[in-house]
Amino acid sequence: MEVQAEMEPSSSISLVSAVSYGIASMAMVFINKAVIMQYPHSMTVLTLQQLATSLLIHFGRQMGYTRAKGIDLATAKKLLPVSIFYNANVAFALASLKGVNIPMYIAIKRLTPLAVLIAGYFFGKGRPTTQVALSVLLTAAGCVIAALGDFSFDIFGYGLALTSVFFQTMYLVLVEKSGAEDGLSSIEIMFYNSFLSLPFLSFLIIVTGEFPNSLSLLLAKCSYLPFLVILILSLVMGIVLNFTMFLCTIVNSALTTTIVGVLKGVGSTTLGFVLLGGVEVHALNVSGLVVNTAGGVWYSYAKYRQKKAKPAKLLSDLEAHKK
């Protein structure tokens, strides 16, 4: 195919983008956990990440380092709901890390495919294949088993993580239905998302009472060099994660991004038992996480087989951006 011919010389870029996304995604979970353990104001952290992204892209555009276009009102209106759901997802995910250990957090987030399947049914997308449905159910069953063996069970933290799953589902469904990414580069999507997030997040940190106490605490914490390093890493990795996620999707496919995400989850789950603490090992908890991981891998394989069985009808995102 023409697309494959065009992309063949850039096969190394495809590999690098996938590996970069996996590393950035895995690192971001642990960096955010490290920040939240010392600085509990998750909304303020998210606001700083989005502000750093907006400023970096804006000044990069002014200096000619990127061809990203300026703000267009029509496009901004189209992407506003997507931005709200995206930030609600990230905000609840960050907040949940205060009370949920990393292995259980990853297990809960793997419930997203189940939520997407349910949402897809109500939006008329039809029934999934048997393998996809069974793998999603296995993933959900593993999450329940792991939760029963989680000695550090925090009902509030679990509630926040499950709410994050809901918002992530709405974000994915909305993007799919609206085709919000059409005609926009990954840098432009990042810019709109971060720029539109700022008023929403600023309102939230005021309403929730984080501001101005969060600012004074942040300034005090920044005098401690190890925290300042972790905070800067969090801001940088927030930008890197979004960029590599969109880049991996454009250069490869959404399917590749999903598979990388699952494989990243396996590594994060393993490391989560030995890093940052907060995990009491129990046979039931470990068994549930193994079942959950197996379901996630099976889901990726089932989606891969489903994708291979379909004729290639659509142009890749990369070719669409080139035209």
C-alpha positions, 0 to 999 in steps of 0.5 A: 500500500501507498501508506506503508511505502511512505512509512517504510523508510521511517520504521525506526521512527515508528519503533522509537515513538512506541517505545518513547510513549511506553517509557513516558507513560510508565514514568509518569505514573511513578513521578505523579505518585512521588509528587502527590505523596509530598504535595497533596494538591493534585489539581494544582499539579495538573494546572501547572502541567497544562500551563507549562505545555501551553507556554512551551508550545506558544513560545515555540510557535513564536520562535518558529520551532513549531508550525502549530497554528494560533487559536481558532474559535470554531476549533476551540468550541469543538474541542472544549468538551473533549478538554473538560472530560480529559482534564476531569479524567486526569484530575480524578486519576491524580487524586486517586493516587493519594489513597490507591497503590500503583498496582491497584490503580493500574488494575482499576484503569484497565476497567476502561475497555469494559466501560467503553464497550458498555458506552458503545452499546448505548451509542449503537456501535454494536456488539463486540467480538466474543474474544474482546468481550471475554477478555474485558470481563476477565480484566474486570474480574481480576480487578475485583479479585485484587481489590478483595485482597488489597489490605490498603483498601481505600474506598474514597481512593477507589471511588476517585479511580473509578470516576476517572475511568468514567471520564476517560470513557466519555473522553474516548467516546466523544473524540471518536464521535466528533472526530475532533482530531481531524486536520490537527497535528499532535502539537495543535491538539496538545495546545488546544487541550492545555489552553482550554484546560486553564480556565476550567482548572483555575476554577476548580482549584478555587472552588475546591479550596486548594488555592491560595494555600496550595500556592504558598505550600508549593513555594515552601516545598520548592525550597527543598531541592529533591521535591523541586527536581521531582516537580520539574520532572512532573511538568516536563514528563506531562508534556512528553507523555502527551506528545509521545501519545499523539505521536505514537498514534499518528506514526503507528495507530491507535491500536499500537498505542493501546498495546503499548499501554497494556505492556506498560501496565505490566511493567508498572504493576511489577515495579509498583510492588517494590517502589514508593511503598504502600503495597501489602502483598497478599496472595489474593491481591497478586492473583487478581493482578495476574488475572487482570494483566492476563485479561489486558494482554488478551484484550490487546491480542483480540483487538489486534486479530480483529484489526488484521481481519478487517480490510484496510479502508481508512488512511492512516493519521500520518497520511491524513496530516500530510494531505 
